Each structure stands twice: as structure tokens, then as C-alpha cells.
């Protein structure tokens, strides 16, 4: 499945500084970047930084003088996904998990799984396996947390979202991660471009490590599960922030788009509820 994705970002700099962007489509075995262009206006030297464990693609550039800066990113991405049936599978014990996965069992800045253990155990602890638990967590968040624009800030954590019972996609993802980790299910933050999302924006959800695969879950139910172009993963949003600014720099505009690019070819898009059990991109 091919997607055309784009991002246009504007920044007003009142001082010198540095910007680190995280808007490039991830390159993986199942996600091929066929074409891409990246420009900064006025023209500025930039370097690509790739993280060792997740292969996230960060772009770093210096602001050498105050002014307005505009960033444009366009890409054509070919995405391969798999739909798995997880009705019959065996959980992997923590003692057999790969060391790279163990990182996603611990509490993190926005995902205080230690504070949500009692809630997770009372609501989901009696379910048969990790897949059923992750599905139940996703449904519970969708039913108990209102999707409400402007209801949270960059400081809002999973624990706050439980108390406020409202949030945006980032908060839904953090809560899903925290509840999974509280039940000893490795979980990580996922950010990407999202087909059929209204209005178009960067979108966050989460992946849980089940049966040896990272499976995608989206408690917002705002986009088809196989309609994503992955940008990055991390412990939480702190690891996969779209932009980090160092200096007196403010974001002024954001415009994002994701379109299905296989013209003339029909491909089904799987929404919740679905007869398919899980989608994996990795």
C-alpha cells in the first residue's frame, strides 16, 4: 500500500538556537521510503540523526539568526502490514524477552505504570492472555476517556488522563502504554501520519509486544489500523516528539497530509471493530 505524506511547519525565531525535527517516515523492512524531499526556507544546513535502537530519523539544524523558518517534507511510502489472528498463541515470559524489549516494561515520564497497577489489575488482570488484555485496555480507554481537543497539555501524563477522563491521541496512547506495562506487557509510543484522519495531523497510538511481534492499537478509533505511515517509536512522547526547540523559538503553523497513493487499486482499510485481530508494521 502506497501513501503520499507531507508536512509543512513554520517557526518564528527570536534568537539563535537549534531545532530537532522528527517528521521523516521511518525506514524498516516493511516500510519503504520510495521518494522524499525535505527543504528549509531560508536554506539552512541540516543533518540526519538515526537512533541506534529504534532507527528514528531526527533532523537537526541550527538557527543562526532570528527570523521566520519554513520546513516542507514530502514522501511516497510503500507500506507492508500483516493482519494476525491472535486467538490462539502463547505469551512470551519476561525471562525470554529480548533485552531491547525489556526497556518498554518500566514506568516512564508520561506513563506511570507503577501508579496505575491497581486499576490495571482490577480491570484486566483476570483476562486469559496478553492479547486479550491489550484489546480490553484499548476498548476501556475508548469507552471511558473522552477525545477532547485542548483538554491536555505537554505536561499531561497517563495518571492525569485517568483523573480527567479526557484527552487527545497522545494521552490515549500514554494511558494504553501505562496500563499494558502495569500488567507486564511491553508497550511503546507510536507516532505517524494517518490516512482518513479528520482533521489531518500527526497521530499517536501505541504498540504492545505480543507473541513476538509489535502489534498496533489505537484507542481513539479515528483512523484505520492499516492506514498509518510510521514516523517513530519510543518509551513515550518524550522520545518521539515531532519537534524540539532550543532557544526563543515558537511554532507558528502545522499542516499535515496523508493520502492513499495506489490509484485504481482497491485496498480494504480495517477499522475498529474489525473481524481482524491485530495489525503489525514491524
C-alpha positions in Angstrom: 0.0 0.0 0.0 1.5 3.3 -1.1 0.8 6.6 0.7 1.8 10.2 -0.1 2.6 12.1 3.1 3.5 15.7 3.7 4.2 18.1 6.5 4.6 21.9 6.4 5.9 23.5 9.6 6.6 27.2 10.4 8.8 28.6 13.1 9.4 32.1 14.4 12.9 32.5 15.9 13.6 35.5 18.2 17.1 34.2 18.9 19.7 31.8 17.7 19.1 28.2 18.6 18.6 24.7 17.4 15.6 22.7 16.1 15.3 18.9 16.1 12.5 17.6 13.9 11.0 14.1 13.9 8.8 14.1 10.8 10.6 11.7 8.4 8.9 8.4 7.6 10.7 5.5 9.3 12.7 3.1 7.1 12.0 -0.5 8.1 11.8 -3.9 6.4 8.0 -3.4 6.0 8.0 0.4 5.3 9.9 1.6 2.2 10.5 5.2 1.6 10.4 5.4 -2.3 10.8 9.1 -2.7 11.2 12.0 -0.3 12.2 15.7 -0.3 13.0 17.9 2.7 13.6 21.7 2.5 14.2 24.5 4.9 13.5 28.1 3.9 15.7 30.1 4.1 18.2 27.4 3.1 19.9 26.1 6.2 22.4 23.2 6.6 20.8 20.2 8.4 22.0 16.7 9.4 20.0 13.5 9.9 20.5 11.6 13.1 19.3 8.0 13.4 18.8 6.4 16.8 20.5 3.1 17.5 17.7 1.0 18.8 14.6 2.4 17.1 16.1 3.9 13.9 14.0 7.0 14.4 15.2 9.7 11.9 15.8 13.1 13.5 16.8 16.2 11.6 18.9 18.7 13.4 19.7 22.2 12.2 20.9 25.5 13.8 19.0 28.8 13.8 21.9 31.2 13.1 19.9 34.4 13.1 16.4 35.4 14.2 13.6 35.2 11.6 10.9 33.0 10.1 11.7 29.5 9.0 9.5 27.2 7.0 10.0 23.4 6.7 8.5 21.2 4.0 8.6 17.4 3.9 7.1 15.2 1.1 7.4 11.4 0.7 6.0 8.5 -1.1 6.0 5.4 1.2 5.2 1.8 0.4 3.8 0.1 3.5 3.5 -3.6 4.1 1.5 -4.8 7.0 0.3 -8.1 8.3 -3.0 -9.0 9.9 -2.6 -11.7 12.6 -5.1 -14.0 14.3 -4.2 -14.0 18.0 -7.0 -16.1 19.3 -4.5 -19.0 19.8 -1.0 -18.1 20.8 1.4 -18.4 23.7 2.6 -15.5 25.9 6.3 -14.9 26.0 7.6 -14.9 29.5 9.6 -11.9 30.7 12.6 -14.2 31.2 12.6 -14.9 27.4 12.2 -11.3 26.1 14.9 -9.7 24.0 16.9 -7.1 26.0 15.7 -4.4 23.6 12.1 -5.1 24.6 12.7 -5.0 28.4 13.0 -1.2 28.2 9.3 -1.0 27.5 8.2 -2.7 30.7 9.3 0.2 33.0 7.5 3.4 34.0 8.5 6.5 32.0 7.9 10.2 32.3 4.3 10.2 30.8 3.5 6.5 31.5 3.5 5.9 35.3 2.6 2.3 35.1 3.6 1.8 38.8 0.8 4.3 39.8 -1.8 2.5 37.7 -1.1 -1.1 38.8 -4.2 -1.4 41.0 -6.5 -0.1 38.2 -5.0 -2.3 35.6 -5.1 -5.4 37.8 -8.7 -4.9 38.9 -10.0 -4.2 35.4 -7.9 -6.5 33.2 -5.8 -8.8 35.4 -8.2 -11.7 35.2 -8.2 -12.0 31.4 -6.7 -15.0 29.7 -3.7 -13.7 27.9 -1.8 -10.5 27.0 -3.5 -10.0 23.7 -7.0 -10.1 25.3 -5.7 -7.7 28.0 -4.4 -5.2 25.4 -7.6 -5.3 23.4 -9.6 -4.8 26.6 -7.4 -1.9 27.6 -8.0 -0.3 24.2 -11.7 -0.7 24.5 -11.8 0.6 28.0 -9.9 3.8 27.1 -12.2 4.4 24.2 -15.3 4.0 26.4 -14.1 5.9 29.5 -11.9 8.7 28.1 -13.5 11.5 26.0 -11.5 12.6 23.0 -11.5 16.3 23.6 -9.2 18.8 21.7 -7.4 21.2 24.0 -8.1 19.2 27.2 -4.5 18.4 27.9 -1.0 20.0 27.8 2.5 18.8 27.2 2.7 18.0 30.9 -0.3 15.7 31.0 0.5 12.1 31.9 -1.4 8.8 31.8 -2.2 9.2 35.5 -3.7 12.7 34.8 -5.7 11.3 31.9 -7.4 8.8 34.2 -8.3 11.6 36.6 -9.5 14.0 33.9 -11.2 11.3 31.8 -10.4 13.4 28.7 -7.5 13.8 26.3 -6.2 13.7 22.8 -4.5 10.9 20.8 -1.2 11.4 22.7 -3.0 10.9 26.1 -4.9 7.9 24.8 -1.6 6.4 23.7 0.2 7.1 27.0 -2.7 5.6 29.0 -2.7 2.4 26.9 1.1 2.1 27.4 0.9 2.6 31.1 -1.9 0.1 31.6 -0.1 -2.5 29.5 3.2 -2.1 31.4 1.3 -2.3 34.7 0.3 -5.8 33.6 3.9 -6.7 32.5 3.1 -6.2 28.8 5.9 -4.3 27.0 4.3 -1.3 25.3 5.7 1.7 23.4 4.6 5.0 21.8 3.9 5.2 18.1 3.7 8.4 16.1 2.9 8.7 12.4 0.9 10.1 9.5 -2.6 8.8 9.5 -4.9 8.2 6.5 -8.5 9.3 6.8 -7.8 11.3 10.0 -10.1 14.3 10.3 -8.7 16.9 10.7 -5.3 15.8 9.3 -2.5 15.9 11.9 0.3 13.8 13.3 -1.3 10.9 15.1 -0.2 9.0 18.2 -1.2 5.4 19.3 0.7 2.5 20.9 2.2 -0.8 20.2 2.2 -3.8 22.5 4.8 -6.6 22.3 2.7 -9.8 22.0 3.6 -13.2 20.6 7.0 -11.9 19.4 5.5 -9.0 17.4 4.8 -5.3 18.0 1.0 -5.0 17.5 -0.7 -1.7 16.8 -3.6 -0.4 19.0 -5.4 2.9 18.7 -7.9 3.6 21.4 -9.2 6.8 19.6 -10.6 4.7 16.7 -10.1 7.8 14.4 -8.1 6.1 11.7 -7.9 2.6 10.0 -5.3 0.4 11.6 -3.6 -0.2 8.3 -3.7 3.5 7.3 -0.5 4.6 9.1 2.9 5.7 8.0 5.2 5.3 10.9 7.5 8.1 11.9 8.9 7.0 15.2 8.6 4.9 18.4 9.8 5.4 21.9 9.0 4.9 25.6 6.6 7.8 25.4 6.2 11.2 23.6 9.4 12.5 25.1 11.3 10.0 22.9 9.3 10.7 19.8 8.4 14.4 19.9 7.6 15.9 16.5 9.8 18.9 17.2 12.2 20.1 20.0 13.2 23.7 20.0 16.2 25.1 21.9 16.2 28.9 22.1 13.5 31.5 21.8 11.7 29.7 19.0 8.0 29.2 18.6 5.9 27.0 16.2 3.6 29.1 14.1 2.0 26.7 11.6 1.5 23.0 11.1 -0.1 21.4 8.1 -0.1 17.6 7.7 -1.5 15.3 5.0 -1.7 11.6 4.2 -3.3 10.3 1.1 -3.7 6.8 -0.4 -1.4 6.7 -3.5 -2.3 3.4 -5.2 -4.6 4.9 -7.8 -7.0 2.5 -9.3 -6.3 -0.2 -6.7 -8.7 -1.1 -4.1 -7.4 -1.9 -0.7 -9.5 -2.5 2.4 -8.9 -0.4 5.5 -9.6 -2.0 8.8 -11.4 0.0 11.5 -12.5 -1.0 15.0 -14.5 -3.1 15.4 -12.9 -5.5 13.0 -13.0 -9.2 12.2 -9.2 -9.0 12.1 -7.4 -9.3 15.4 -4.3 -7.3 15.1 -2.1 -5.3 12.7 1.7 -5.2 12.8 4.1 -2.9 10.9 7.4 -4.2 12.3 
